[in-house]
Amino acid sequence: MNRRFSVTGMHCAACAAQVERAVSAVSGVKYCAVSPLTNEMSVAGTATDEVICAAVKAAGYGASRADGAGPTAGEEASPALDSEGRSLRARLVASVALLAALMYLTMGHMMLGWPLPPWFLRPEPNHVAMGIAQLLLCGAVLTLNGRFFTRGFGGLLRGVPNMDSLVALGAGAAFAWSVAALLLMTRAQLLGGAAAAEEWMDQLYFEGAAMVVTLISVGKALEELAKGRTTSALAALVRLTPKTATVLRDGREERIPAAQVRVGDVFLVRPGENVPVDGVVEEGGGSVDESALTGESVPADKTPGSTVSAATTNVSGFLRCRATRVGEDTTLAQTVRLVRDAAATKAPIARLADRVSAVFVPSILLISLFTLGVWLAVGAEPGAAVARAVAVLVVSCPCALGLATPVAIVVGCGAGARRGILFKTAAAIESAGRAGTVVLDKTGTVTTGKPRVVAVATEGDCDETRLLAFAAALERGSEHPLARAVVQEAEARGAAGDGEMAESFRALPGCGVEAVVGGVPAFGGSVAAAAERGVVQSPALRAKAEESAARGATPLVFVANGRALGVIAVADALKPDAADAVRELRGMGVRVVLLTGDNERTARAVAAEAGIEEVVAGVLPDGKHRVIEDLKRHGRVAMVGDGVNDAPALAAADIGLAIGAGTDVAIDAADAVLVRSRLSDVAVALRLGRATLRTVRENLLWAFAYNVMLIPLAAGAFIPLFGWRLSPGLCALVHGVSSVCVVANALRLKTPGRRGRA
């Protein structure tokens, strides 16, 4: 099981890569993935939490266990976080104001001739005073943004340079050169007067150093704002958590915090109130809006025996419920956990960006030094050479590479959650985008999973009442939908007797059941399984079974002491959206296969009604696993199922999609859950996966192209040919824009039009 940690102190993809390397090197860690978007780390292995956190700390960062579902909607924001946010805003405002004054003093006066106070100009221009003013203003800006230097140089000293290292080196180099030029200007002032000092004014890059840190800070703030929008789906889920609940204690109503509700407590939900925890309706009835969890806009009717989930809203009626799952076990908490876990994992497509990010910063440092050396070698002025080297440091953007995949994954998972599709990992949504074959289970997936008896045929002197009573006694111990249909039919006809139970009951997956009924060995199951046991069936009985199968029903043969008593045909209606869902999948170019343990004729009848051309029938659970493995030889395979017998196939597929109304075993084995239990959501999941994968590719292309084009431009490679150059300040501006572009592109996944494209 993966453990999730919150990591502090990370500021770029290089930071995330360093944390991953540090934790992956810990003995006992099998898997580690760090998300630079959510600042969360997912770790699998036997290493203890203390050892993992110590490894992160040794790398220069902080870590703490974060497996909870998160704060409830009513909790106050952390004072520390509020203070940090206010501090950031104050630093940005002060930095921009000081930078504006500095730009007025440099570009405003020197380039546009804007006026300055008299003491700078009379009796003659005092360039040294102007330089000192620039030094003071720039120093104030750098001091306000000192975190770049502490984190950046700290990374350099540990041998793990990061994005802050590039900014610190760039701004620091520009500042240091400008200070040196200012000192030389004072000497020139002494030896040659104002005219000699003026020649050094072009060597001052104080405004460049101040502009770099200020614009990078502005870009970071915009990036964080944009990244916050990518996790809005998760934040919205957390805010849904109810604050209070009305429970019955000693016959009296009490209003208590929802976190204090315990399993077994009776709680009341009036119209307009939110359900505080998961539970079962004991009394009353009404309509509950479940759109927050399932995306279903039509309220669900609730009656005694119906289940209700935390954070859903009672639209009408009064409900008295008993709590079944509370706290971290509620459907809402599990949904939040799934979305968070997906955000904290990595998609396989991110490997290339990870490999590049790991060597990106050291490579940029070498390129910057090479740029400085080349310009000095060709005779450029030292100040100009420094400007080019600084521009290279500032324009490079590993953040865009690091964010390219996680922002798209988080937005994609959030969009899925709003539609009732829960991807458990980043790899799951990528696999959904690559799937070319969809394998569908029949019962409960293509059909409603609520079969009913449609025909009863007896053998010899056995009548229908006796056959149904015998079948009900045999099937009562089974939870299979077909067995429940037989028992319900017997009860409806009054043939269920006193609820007699079979002895020595044993389920035979894919075949049927066997037991001892009334002291007689009994069997009930498929026609093929009965034939394998040597059960003799009359031609008339076989004809009845074949006729039922041809109509899409499943014939069940019931045998007592080796003799067939008759056949009960059970039919399961097709889901209302099944045919449209299959048509949509085929329209997307997806191969659709029906995989079932049912007999061939029944399976093909259901497949024909749903529009499925390929059928694999009569397959046992282990056989389903083999079929999936065979299909995977021809491409990526998605398996959709709901039952225990589907679990091996769900686990074997490239992506397993479990029907939300299915068994816990199937849901645990799957990579994604279709909460609304709609077959049409399979196409939505695949379209969303494709759109997410396409967005990741676009982001990676942009991130690579940006750095490939802008780094040579910043280095001055095009100056001799076209005169193109980028100042350090402009480099800082486009650096921030780069990361924001990546996030903005991912946010397009939120729009239905973007999500719906195949």
Protein Blocks (a to p, Z undefined) as FASTA:
>chain_A
ZZddddehiabfklmmmmmmmmmmpghiabdcddfklopacdedjbdfklmmmmmmmnop
acdddfbgbjcfklccdfklmmmmmmmmmmmmmmmmmmmmmmmmmmmmmmnopacdfklm
pcbdcfklmmmmmmmmmmmmmmmmmmmmmmmmmmmmnopacfklmmmmmmmmmmmmmmmm
mmmmmmmmmmnojmlmmmmmmmpcklmmmmmmmmmmmmmmmmmmmmmmmmmmmmmmmmmp
cfbdcddeehiacdddfklpcehiacdddehiacfbdcddfbdcddddfklmnopabdcd
ddehiacdehiacfbdcdddddfbgcjlmmklmmmmmmmmmmmpccfklmmmmmmmmmmm
mmmmmmmmmmmmmmmmnopafklmmmmmmmmmmmpcfklmmmmmmmmmmmmmmmmmmnop
acfbfklmmmmmmpcbdcddfehplmnoiacdfbdcdehjbcfklmmmmmmmmmmmpcbf
klmmmmmmmmmnopnonopacehiacdehibccddeehiacddddfklmmmnopacdfkl
mmmmmmmmmnopacddddeehiafbdcdddddddfklmmmmmmmmmnopacddddfbdfk
lmmmmmmmnopabdcehiafklmmmmmmmmmmnoccddddfbfklmmmmmmpmbdcddfk
lcfklmmmpmbdcfkopaklmmmmmmmmmmmmmmmmmmmmmmmmmmmmmmmmmnopmmmm
nopacdfklmmmmmmmmmmmmmmmmmmmmpmklmmpZZ
